[in-house]
């Protein structure tokens, strides 16, 4: 049985709804429904998203200690060009992207934040721009529900 854990927001991709420093409660066993918030742990050194995260961190923070995870809105899962992939979105700026499943170490549902439970999106226009992409999509099980960040050292 997996145990819920916390992760922390960094970056502005979810807009003012989830400012930097917000602690997110993650449920690694919860089914991931379309339009739900997720945390995605990327496989280190694999794929363009990992490279992008490392470059953005280096530019913003001036070091190479980039986390290999990000928060996004899950839209759907499917096969694109013969590869299993998930379609995800962010609110700021409103953007939709694809990540190959083999580039993901874990993907878990976010079930609350800062101990307050439900997450409310405060950017309704941005939300409306991406919500259509998840309409009619099926829920999916988490990817690697037993994954946990290893302590440093």
N, C-alpha and C positions, 0 to 999 in steps of 0.2 A: 504494500500500500504506500503510495507516494504522499508526501506531506507538502502542504502549501509552503511557499517561500516568498520573500520580498525581493524586488529589484528596484532600482532607482532611475528616474528619468534624467536624461541628458540630451541636449540638442533641442531644436525648436520645431521638429517635424509634426508634432501634434498640436501646435499652436498654444494659445493660452489655456486651453482645457486641462493640459497636463504640463505645467511649468517645470523647469529644471528643479531637481530636488524632491519631486513628488515620489513617494514610495508606493509601488504597485504590488498588490497581493496577487500572486500567481498560483493557479490551481493546475498542477501538471496532469491531472486525470480527467479534468472537465472536457466534455466534447466541445469542439470549436465550431460555433455557429457563424454563418455568414454575417458580416458587419460587426463582429465582436473584436475587441482589442486583444492582441496577442503579443507575447514576447518571443522573438526569434533569436536563437543562438546559432551563429554561423560556424561552419567548419573552417577552422583556421587555415588560411592560405589557399582556399578553394573558392573560385568564382569571383565575379565582378563586385558583388555586394560586399564581400569581406575586404577586397582591395579599396573600395570606395570608403568604407567605414574607417579603415586605417589611415587613408590619406586625409579625410576630413578631420579626424582626431589630431593628427600630426600638425595640420595647418592651424587648428583652433587652440591646441594645448601645448604645442611645441615639444612633444615627446612621442615615444613609440609605445606607450602603455595603453593602447586603445582597447576598449572592451569589444568583444566579438558578438554583441547582442544589440537588438533594436526592437522598439515597439512599433507596431503597425496595426492597421485594420485588416482583418482577414476578409477576403471577398469570395474566393472560390478556389477549387483545386481541379486540375485537368491535365491533359497531355498536350504538349505543344512541341511540334517538330520531333515527336517520338520520345520526349522527356517528360517525366512527371514533374509538375510545377505547381506552385501556389501563386495566386494573384493577390497582392496586398496593396494597401493605399495608405497615404498619410494625409493630414489635413492642411499642413502649411509647408510649402504651397500644395494645393490639391493635386496629388500625383498618384498614378497607378503604376505598379511595377510587378515584374515576374521574378520569382526565385525558384531555381530548380531544387527539387526536394533533396537530391543528393548533395547539395551544398548547405543543407540545414542539419545542424547537430541536434537541435530540439526546437519545437514550437509548442508553446503552452498558452492557455487562455488566461487572461487577466480577469480576476474576479472582484477586485475592489482596489481602493487606493487610500493611503494615509489613514487606514482604519475607519473610513467613512462609508464603506460599501460601494453602492452604485456610482458609476462614473457618468457624469453628464457632459455631453459635448456642447460647448458654448459657441461654436461657430456653425450655425445652422446652414448658412449658404454654402460653406465648404463641404459640409456633410452631404448636402443635397447633390453636389457635383459628383461625389463618388458613390453614393448609396445605390444608384441604379445598377452599378456593376455587380453587386452582390445579390440582387433580386433574383429569386428562383434558384439560387445555388443550394447545394446540399451541405449539411454539416459534415465534419470529419473528426476522426479521433485525433488526439494529440500525437505529435511526433516525438518519440523517445520520452515517455512520461517518467522514466526513472532517472533522467539526467539531473545532475546538481552541479553547480560550480564548485570546483575543488578549492579548498583553502590555499592561500599563498604559502610557498615554502615547500 
